Amino acid sequence: MKAHHRINRLLADAHRDGRCAIPQNDADLMALSRRVRCGQVIRPRRGLYADATYWNGLNPAVQAVHMARTLSLLHPGWVFAGPTAAAIHGFDHQWSIHHPGLYVADSVRGSGPRCGLNYISMSSIPSVVVGDVTVTSVPRTLVDCGLLLPFGQALAIFDSALLRAGVTKDEVREICNGVRRDCTPVGRLLDYADPRSENGGESLLRAVIVEDGFMVPVLQHVFVNPNDPNEWYRVDFVWFLRDGRIIVAEYDGMAKYTDPAMTDRQSIRTVVNRQARRERALLTWGKVDVIVRVDYDDVVRRTPVTMKLTEAGVPRAGRPF
């Protein structure tokens, strides 16, 4: 088989398996290196290769999983941890948590970056196998993410783990008891983590609400038409104020308008019109006084969220930490 056919097959087989290609001999290495030099192939880590077009089409979370899956073949004893483990577990998170690189558990040496990897020291390593990759257990993964990441980034991971993995807050606290670090950040996350949060965007918005000192909302509340109990709408966030007013906030992720799985393949105009009917119903039923819409850009910039909630009359509860 000619070299270029072999390399094409090597890359295709790796992509099919959700990993990077590994050269099997010196000829493979030389052929892949030539393709790297001409821009056809990318080397995300030493010894790992992927077709450039294929690789650039992957988001950073999927890229991290590809690299971890490949390294697990080369180093079967490795246990991936922290943000890398969160991605392999499939928890919602911001892709930016992978910018520092991959995280590996280490029971021998201390924590810190070495050889392009981030090591997390732990006296014992509770591990599970997800797919074909060994990672830290869900409770340990949450503890490490809670200690490594800012509150806003970690909250989405905690929410998602509570929803999808069946982990309990007590299991996470038990891990904290055996960690020789101040687990106050993890405790804060457990105070606010909620499996009712439907996606990472909603979690990030809730983190902004908490950090900016607003009253914590009720999640996923259902409003029923008083004249027809078969008609109802569920809202993302709601505040029931002491004066009787009810304020609703809806998080508008782009998937709500563009993902066929969420729109039932309806057009954007149809989805927007449906949202408008929903808002009119909530207001005319006499249930809701104000509806605030927030999108991802608002959340990232933070100030628009603060302004919208303040103008709507959401009270401040004071900064919790």
Disulfide bonds with the S-S distance in Angstrom:
none
